[in-house]
Amino acid sequence: MTDTKTRTRTITLSNRPPVKIKEAEWPMIAKAEWTDNPAIPVQANRTASVRVRQHADGRAIVYGTYSTQWQGESDLKSGLLLAKGADIAAAIYGVVDDIGVTATMAAECVADLPAEEI
């Protein structure tokens, strides 16, 4: 027996309503993750991630989250829907800046993008 249910995901975007996608149509092409407890990630007080998904038509979604258990801090989300040919690397740096984590995390995500053939 095969499970035919289509997995969907709702992604928070900046300056526009969230989008709902079918995961199979928007595969992840790059990601970077951070935790304040890399030895035991499930015990982390702060975590962050940035991900890039791309549709076959060339559009991309860059989105990030920052989650915290610290009193006085708030969870943050940011995301951008990009047209075909848009600068994905610049969008990654923008999202990482929005969620307040280091540029090192952005650099890791950019490095995880598929290589360009030149």
Long-range contacts (C-beta under 8 A, 24 or more apart in sequence): 11-61, 11-63, 11-79, 12-63, 12-77, 12-78, 12-79, 13-61, 13-63, 13-78, 13-79, 13-80, 13-81, 14-78, 14-79, 14-80, 14-95, 14-98, 16-81, 19-61, 19-81, 21-53, 21-61, 25-55, 25-56, 26-53, 26-54, 26-55, 26-61, 27-53, 27-54, 28-52, 28-53, 29-53, 29-54, 29-60, 29-113, 29-114, 30-92, 30-109, 30-110, 30-112, 30-113, 30-114, 31-109, 31-112, 32-105, 32-106, 32-108, 32-109, 32-112, 34-101, 34-102, 34-105, 45-69, 45-70, 46-70, 46-73, 48-99, 48-101, 48-105, 50-92, 50-95, 50-96, 50-99, 50-101, 50-105, 50-106, 50-109, 51-109, 52-88, 52-92, 52-109, 52-113, 57-84, 58-83, 58-84, 58-85, 59-83, 59-84, 60-86, 60-88, 60-91, 62-88, 62-91, 62-92, 62-94, 62-95, 63-95, 64-95, 64-96, 64-98, 64-99, 64-101, 65-99, 66-99, 66-100, 66-101, 76-100, 88-113, 89-113
